[in-house]
């Protein structure tokens, strides 16, 4: 599952902009009215975006809408019309900021009511050489290797329209290495956006080469209806097998969402550090 040469080549050699998705996409028909979700004051209403400051360093940005609200207007949740969803958008992008930093609107105590009964999936786990490449086979490894996982989550509610059936990313991705008798010898959290979204300078410390979004753009062309591939580097730096003794191990990767739903996938492998010098 880690040999999509087109996406690897594009991300390694092509131009592009890479950023985390700092918000929540709420599906609705083009032209649908968008109302404030929290009280505050409108401080921006132009360029397809309305921003409402709520006090105490908290604000909300509503993207992809034609504004009708005015700067200085008081916003009342559920009553103040901010604008209408723009053509060919089919959603409003909601960004929740606290003291200027994007946070996860789905964290407990934020956007309510919200229920999530779907579980993330760890689709595949691999140990590879370098940034890109095929799985090492046989699974006897030595030296500095990259641990990669492909993981997705499913929206809590079915999404209609053009975004139907597309995945999102898990809120939490972690891993551990166990010995054959279950003793944990390494463990690490790869990604944790359950409450706060990281800054974009951490993008390539999180995602592995070959990852792309839903409806990606390759060489200036949008690939309509193409499903995302969320590939994660389990650690920002290559894993050095010489830090462990030779033997049999299991790499356990866990994905979870903000509601605590969880899924696990395991990969058995062996370390033979003598091979690194051959």
Secondary structure, DSSP 8 states (H G I E B T S, - for coil): ----HHHHHHHHHS--------SEEEE--TT-EEE-SS-EEEEEEETTEEEEEEETTEEEEEESEEE-S-TT-EE-TTT-EEEEE-TTT-EEEEEEEETTEEE-TTSTTSS-S-------EEEEEEEESSSS----SSSEE-SEEEEEEEEEB--SS---GGGTT--B--SEEEEEEEETTS-EEEEEEEEE-SSB---GGGHHHHB-TT-B-TT-EETTEE-TT---B-EEESSSS-EEGGGS-SEEEEEEEEEE-TT--EEEEEEEEEE-GGGGG-
